[in-house]
Amino acid sequence: MTDILERARVKVLDDGEGLSYDELVEVLQLPTDQIPALLQLAHDVRMKHCGPEVEVEGIISLKTGGCPEDCHFCSQSGQFTSPVRSVWLDIPQLVKAAEETAATGATEFCIVAAVRGPDERLMSQVRDGIAAIRAAVDINVACSLGMLTQEQVDDLKAMGVHRYNHNLEAARSYFPSVVTTHSYEERWDTCEMVRESGMELCCGGLVGMGESLEQRAELASQLAELDPHEVPLNFLNPRPGTPFGDQPIMESDDALRTIAAFRLAMPRTVLRYAGGRELTLGDLGTRDGLLGGINAVIVGNYLTTLGRAADADLELLSELKMPIKELAKTL
Amino acid sequence: MTGTAAYCGHCGREIGSDPADARGDEHAACRRRLEMEPPRYCARCARRMKVQVTPTGWSAECVAHGVLSR
């Protein structure tokens, strides 16, 4: 076993402390033949500090496309020549999606809108949507509506929003290469307001966007500093018409190293498989990640692309003897 | 895409418009992508469709040719 794995075993597994930036760089540089040992250590850390349960979530796009921001990975930006058209979901369809999500055993249903931040029309739609969902189905409601004001944070908390998602997306040093219409600091400020409100903070990012290994370690360190309840980890799915549309698909070994590194940076967080895993890791890699630090999944489809069939993921969790976290344990 | 499609649901280009069609593989990459994402263009008229993805399915609406869903 290499030195970094020995040190990580003591520091993270035994003492429950996350790895530093320099240590994460070492992890991300481990040779391919060390990946099985790395994944085993990350799995041991997850099992000791989080347990065997897996949190399952479904997501839905309430407002698709037409976003004024220029996040270079996103097909929903109105600034690119993406084929994605603007569309709004109505409340009966929103409730139906929540019911379908709950039927999979998911405990979390996240309402997402492609916006810089919510205006009054969107806040009103969210308010009505949450009330309708709560009247129809027993599931935690999360939201992802972009950057918030303090008043909006307070409103969402009063609506009963359980968790709010706002990703850092990239390391601070790489962020200007990914987004130019708003700053890393603006994202950070929204995250801090959410955390201080008492809502659970969900904050992660994407990898495979052309960043360096050091910038992947930097993102993990910055997320650890923010200390969110949940970290969704996305792998770039290059979308036609976007500035990152011609990026190569991330190598699966790099994706697995990244999963393990994020777990070793944040031993107690909910680390969720989010978009792009089907393309980057396939079926076998999905299994490897669940045995390498991941303890949450987005089930079914994503916002504009399709995911693995929910049944396939649920069967895999059953085979791996990883029980789905029950609703009562998420409150 | 269906057997009678005039346009590719992924890229919106006319089926058979490229020489590569003679080898039958012009839209092979598009077909692979359509296993992991809904069509964005109407196969009958190539209009961009309004697409809504849900956790368990999707629907795609062409203003001229109605709604596809799965």
Contacts between the chains, C-beta under 8 A, distances in Angstrom:
chain1	res1	chain2	res2	distance
A	58	B	55	3.9
A	59	B	55	7.0
A	60	B	54	6.2
A	60	B	55	6.5
A	61	B	52	7.3
A	61	B	53	6.5
A	64	B	51	7.5
A	64	B	52	6.9
A	64	B	53	8.0
A	83	B	12	7.0
A	83	B	40	3.8
A	83	B	41	6.7
A	83	B	48	5.7
A	84	B	40	6.9
A	84	B	51	7.2
A	85	B	40	8.0
A	85	B	48	5.3
A	85	B	49	7.0
A	85	B	50	5.1
A	85	B	51	7.0
A	86	B	50	7.9
A	87	B	50	4.5
A	87	B	51	6.9
A	87	B	52	5.7
A	89	B	52	6.1
A	93	B	52	7.3
A	93	B	54	7.4
A	96	B	54	7.6
A	97	B	54	4.6
A	97	B	55	5.8
A	97	B	56	7.9
A	100	B	54	6.9
A	100	B	55	5.7
A	100	B	56	4.7
A	101	B	55	4.9
A	101	B	56	8.0
A	104	B	55	7.5
A	240	B	11	7.6
A	278	B	36	6.3
A	279	B	36	7.0
A	299	B	55	6.7
A	300	B	54	7.9
A	300	B	55	3.7
A	300	B	56	5.4
A	301	B	53	5.0
A	301	B	54	6.6
A	301	B	55	5.6
A	301	B	56	7.1
A	301	B	57	7.5
A	301	B	58	7.0
A	302	B	53	6.9
A	303	B	53	6.4
A	304	B	37	7.1
A	304	B	51	7.3
A	304	B	53	5.8
A	305	B	36	6.1
A	305	B	37	4.5
A	305	B	53	7.2
A	306	B	35	7.8
A	306	B	36	5.2
A	306	B	37	5.7
A	306	B	38	7.0
A	306	B	53	7.1
A	306	B	58	7.1
A	310	B	55	7.3
A	310	B	56	6.7
